[in-house]
Amino acid sequence: MIVELAFERRPGPEGAPCTFVLVHGWARSRSDWLPVLPGLQRIAPLVLVDLRGHGESEPGPDMRLPHVAADLRALTDRLGLGRVVLVAHSAGSEAAAFLARQEPESVAGLVAIDPAFGLPDKDRARIEGIAERLRREDPVAVALEHFAGHGPCPALPRTGDLVEAAPEAVRDLFVDFAFGAEALHFQSQAKQFFADFPVPVLAIYRNRERARLAREFLANAAVKVVAGGHWTHHEHPGEVVAAIAEFLSWTEKKEAHHD
């Protein structure tokens, strides 16, 4: 079942080559993009979305990755956006990558900011432990505890403001994205998923170790390190915007060369 997502449109320069569709991460909402909006609006028009069960969007019957991605595709079709560049953070990068894999004709590029896909396989036990706590305890409290160890979020200095999703959506997105049949959460899954990936990718990581692991499965991607915490686009909005602008220019030149 498709959920009609809550969204917000921001204008960009006339003649921009694409629209940026901004996809937030786990337990967040479209408000997560406030620090980079002025910079991104100078490049292209924007559509900010709330995933099902998050922000102002209604919940769906589940949070399975294909269904979350289908919501995004339905919105881009309804708005008549044509080909878009998906700009996503954390778990939102998994939904965006799934959409790009399934519908490459509608996606000109994927920007993944500290993405949740491709975690080391050795992290599976730790992630299973968090999933079990989300099932047994208050999902919002578990998420807030998890976020507390993720580094500064300057746009939201109070950690208690970080969760903007229904408790069941907090629980189900984490569990379904990590352990669903279609998951690309761990490195062995990501290697298979990103083999011959049909869309240009820019992946921005918060440290060199994560970037090093990513290069093992993102063979043809642009991989960049912007040191800091999990909310890279909050800590270093100028660097993130500049990297996206450079990536967009590169994809345009690549497409022109193929034409």
C-alpha positions as CSV (number, residue, x, y, z in Angstrom):
1,M,0.0,0.0,0.0
2,I,1.4,3.4,-1.0
3,V,1.4,6.1,1.6
4,E,1.0,9.7,0.3
5,L,4.0,11.4,1.9
6,A,4.0,14.8,3.5
7,F,6.4,17.0,1.7
8,E,7.6,20.6,1.1
9,R,8.8,22.2,-2.0
10,R,11.5,24.9,-2.2
11,P,12.3,26.8,-5.4
12,G,15.7,26.8,-7.1
13,P,17.3,28.6,-10.0
14,E,15.5,28.6,-13.3
15,G,17.0,26.1,-15.8
16,A,18.4,23.8,-13.0
17,P,19.2,20.4,-14.5
18,C,17.3,18.4,-11.9
19,T,15.3,18.5,-8.6
20,F,16.9,17.4,-5.3
21,V,14.6,15.0,-3.3
22,L,15.8,15.1,0.3
23,V,15.3,11.9,2.3
24,H,15.8,12.0,6.1
25,G,17.1,9.2,8.2
26,W,15.7,6.9,10.9
27,A,13.3,8.5,13.4
28,R,13.8,12.0,11.9
29,S,11.7,14.2,9.5
30,R,12.2,16.7,6.7
31,S,13.3,19.3,9.3
32,D,16.6,17.5,9.4
33,W,17.7,19.3,6.2
34,L,17.4,22.9,7.5
35,P,21.1,23.6,7.7
36,V,21.8,22.8,4.0
37,L,18.6,24.3,2.5
38,P,20.0,27.7,1.6
39,G,23.0,26.2,-0.2
40,L,21.1,23.5,-2.0
41,Q,18.4,26.0,-3.2
42,R,21.1,27.9,-5.0
43,I,21.8,24.8,-7.1
44,A,18.4,23.2,-7.8
45,P,14.7,23.1,-6.7
46,L,14.1,20.9,-3.6
47,V,11.4,18.5,-2.4
48,L,11.7,17.6,1.2
49,V,9.8,14.5,2.3
50,D,8.7,12.8,5.5
51,L,8.9,9.0,5.2
52,R,5.8,7.0,6.2
53,G,5.3,7.2,10.0
54,H,7.7,10.1,10.3
55,G,7.1,13.8,10.6
56,E,3.7,14.6,9.2
57,S,3.3,11.5,7.1
58,E,0.7,8.9,8.0
59,P,2.0,5.4,8.9
60,G,1.8,2.5,6.6
61,P,1.2,-1.2,7.4
62,D,4.9,-1.8,7.6
63,M,8.3,-0.2,7.1
64,R,9.7,-2.6,4.5
65,L,12.4,-1.1,2.3
66,P,10.6,-1.7,-1.1
67,H,7.4,-0.1,0.3
68,V,9.2,3.0,1.6
69,A,11.0,3.4,-1.7
70,A,7.7,3.0,-3.6
71,D,6.2,5.9,-1.5
72,L,9.1,8.0,-2.8
73,R,8.6,7.0,-6.4
74,A,4.9,7.7,-6.2
75,L,5.5,11.2,-4.9
76,T,8.0,12.0,-7.6
77,D,5.5,10.7,-10.2
78,R,2.7,12.7,-8.7
79,L,4.7,15.9,-8.7
80,G,5.9,15.3,-12.3
81,L,9.6,15.8,-11.3
82,G,11.2,13.8,-14.1
83,R,14.7,12.6,-13.2
84,V,15.8,13.6,-9.7
85,V,18.9,13.5,-7.6
86,L,18.2,11.8,-4.3
87,V,20.0,13.3,-1.4
88,A,19.7,11.1,1.7
89,H,21.0,10.7,5.2
90,S,21.7,7.6,7.2
91,A,18.8,5.0,6.8
92,G,17.2,7.3,4.3
93,S,20.1,6.4,2.0
94,E,19.0,2.8,2.0
95,A,15.5,3.7,0.7
96,A,17.0,6.1,-1.8
97,A,19.5,3.5,-3.0
98,F,16.7,0.9,-3.4
99,L,14.6,3.3,-5.5
100,A,17.6,4.2,-7.7
101,R,18.3,0.5,-8.2
102,Q,14.7,-0.3,-9.1
103,E,14.0,2.8,-11.2
104,P,17.3,4.1,-12.6
105,E,15.5,5.9,-15.4
106,S,14.0,8.3,-12.9
107,V,17.1,8.9,-10.8
108,A,20.0,11.0,-12.2
109,G,22.2,10.5,-9.0
110,L,22.3,9.4,-5.4
111,V,24.0,11.4,-2.7
112,A,24.3,9.3,0.6
113,I,25.4,11.2,3.7
114,D,26.8,8.9,6.3
115,P,24.7,6.1,4.9
116,A,23.5,3.2,7.0
117,F,24.1,0.7,4.2
118,G,27.3,-1.4,4.2
119,L,28.0,-1.6,7.9
120,P,30.6,-4.2,8.8
121,D,29.2,-7.7,9.1
122,K,30.8,-8.0,12.5
123,D,28.3,-5.3,13.7
124,R,25.3,-7.6,13.1
125,A,25.2,-8.8,16.8
126,R,25.2,-5.2,18.0
127,I,22.4,-4.2,15.6
128,E,20.4,-7.3,16.6
129,G,20.8,-6.2,20.2
130,I,19.3,-2.7,19.4
131,A,16.5,-4.3,17.4
132,E,15.6,-6.5,20.4
133,R,15.5,-3.5,22.7
134,L,13.3,-1.7,20.3
135,R,10.9,-4.6,20.4
136,R,10.8,-4.9,24.2
137,E,11.3,-1.3,25.4
138,D,10.0,2.2,24.5
139,P,11.3,2.7,20.9
140,V,11.6,6.5,21.3
141,A,13.8,6.1,24.5
142,V,16.0,3.5,22.8
143,A,16.4,5.8,19.7
144,L,17.3,8.8,21.9
145,E,19.9,6.7,23.7
146,H,21.3,5.5,20.4
147,F,21.5,9.1,19.0
148,A,23.3,10.3,22.1
149,G,26.5,8.5,21.0
150,H,26.3,9.8,17.4
151,G,28.1,13.1,17.8
152,P,26.7,16.6,17.8
153,C,23.6,17.7,15.9
154,P,24.0,21.4,15.9
155,A,20.6,22.2,14.4
156,L,19.0,20.4,17.3
157,P,21.1,21.0,20.4
158,R,18.6,19.2,22.6
159,T,18.9,15.4,22.0
160,G,15.4,15.0,23.2
161,D,14.1,16.7,20.0
162,L,15.7,14.2,17.7
163,V,12.9,11.7,17.4
164,E,10.1,12.9,15.1
165,A,8.4,9.6,14.3
166,A,5.7,7.4,15.7
167,P,7.1,4.7,18.1
168,E,6.1,1.8,15.9
169,A,7.7,3.5,12.9
170,V,10.9,4.0,14.9
171,R,10.9,0.3,15.8
172,D,9.9,-1.1,12.4
173,L,12.2,1.0,10.2
174,F,15.2,0.0,12.2
175,V,14.3,-3.7,12.2
176,D,13.0,-4.0,8.7
177,F,15.8,-2.0,7.1
178,A,18.5,-4.0,8.9
179,F,17.0,-7.5,8.7
180,G,14.3,-7.5,6.0
181,A,14.7,-9.8,3.0
182,E,15.8,-6.9,0.8
183,A,18.3,-5.4,3.3
184,L,21.5,-3.8,2.2
185,H,22.5,-2.9,5.8
186,F,25.6,-5.0,6.1
187,Q,28.7,-5.1,3.9
188,S,28.1,-8.5,2.4
189,Q,24.6,-7.4,1.4
190,A,25.8,-4.1,0.1
191,K,28.5,-5.7,-2.1
192,Q,25.8,-7.7,-3.9
193,F,23.3,-4.8,-4.1
194,F,25.8,-2.2,-5.5
195,A,27.4,-4.5,-8.1
196,D,26.9,-2.8,-11.5
197,F,24.8,-0.1,-9.8
198,P,23.1,1.9,-12.6
199,V,23.2,5.4,-11.0
200,P,26.1,7.7,-10.2
201,V,26.8,7.8,-6.4
202,L,28.4,10.3,-4.0
203,A,28.9,8.9,-0.6
204,I,30.0,11.2,2.2
205,Y,31.4,9.5,5.4
206,R,32.3,10.9,8.8
207,N,35.6,9.0,9.1
208,R,38.2,7.3,7.0
209,E,37.5,3.8,8.2
210,R,33.9,3.9,7.1
211,A,35.0,5.4,3.7
212,R,37.6,2.7,3.3
213,L,35.0,0.0,3.8
214,A,32.6,1.7,1.4
215,R,35.2,1.7,-1.4
216,E,35.1,-2.1,-1.3
217,F,31.5,-2.2,-2.5
218,L,31.1,1.3,-4.1
219,A,33.6,0.7,-6.8
220,N,32.6,3.5,-9.2
221,A,31.3,6.0,-6.6
222,A,32.8,9.2,-5.5
223,V,33.6,8.7,-1.8
224,K,34.4,11.7,0.4
225,V,35.3,12.1,4.0
226,V,34.0,15.0,6.0
227,A,35.2,14.4,9.5
228,G,32.8,14.7,12.4
229,G,29.7,13.0,13.8
230,H,26.7,11.4,12.2
231,W,24.9,14.6,11.3
232,T,27.6,15.7,8.8
233,H,25.2,18.1,7.0
234,H,24.5,19.9,10.3
235,E,28.2,20.2,11.3
236,H,29.6,21.0,7.9
237,P,26.8,22.3,5.7
238,G,29.1,24.3,3.4
239,E,31.3,21.3,2.7
240,V,28.3,19.0,2.0
241,V,26.7,21.5,-0.3
242,A,30.0,22.1,-2.2
243,A,30.5,18.3,-2.6
244,I,27.0,17.9,-3.9
245,A,27.5,20.8,-6.4
246,E,30.7,19.2,-7.6
247,F,29.0,15.8,-8.0
248,L,26.1,17.3,-9.9
249,S,28.5,19.0,-12.3
250,W,30.4,15.7,-12.8
251,T,27.2,13.8,-13.5
252,E,26.1,16.4,-16.1
253,K,29.4,16.2,-17.9
254,K,29.3,12.4,-17.8
255,E,25.8,12.4,-19.3
256,A,26.8,14.9,-22.0
257,H,29.7,12.8,-22.9
258,H,27.5,9.7,-23.3
259,D,25.0,11.7,-25.4
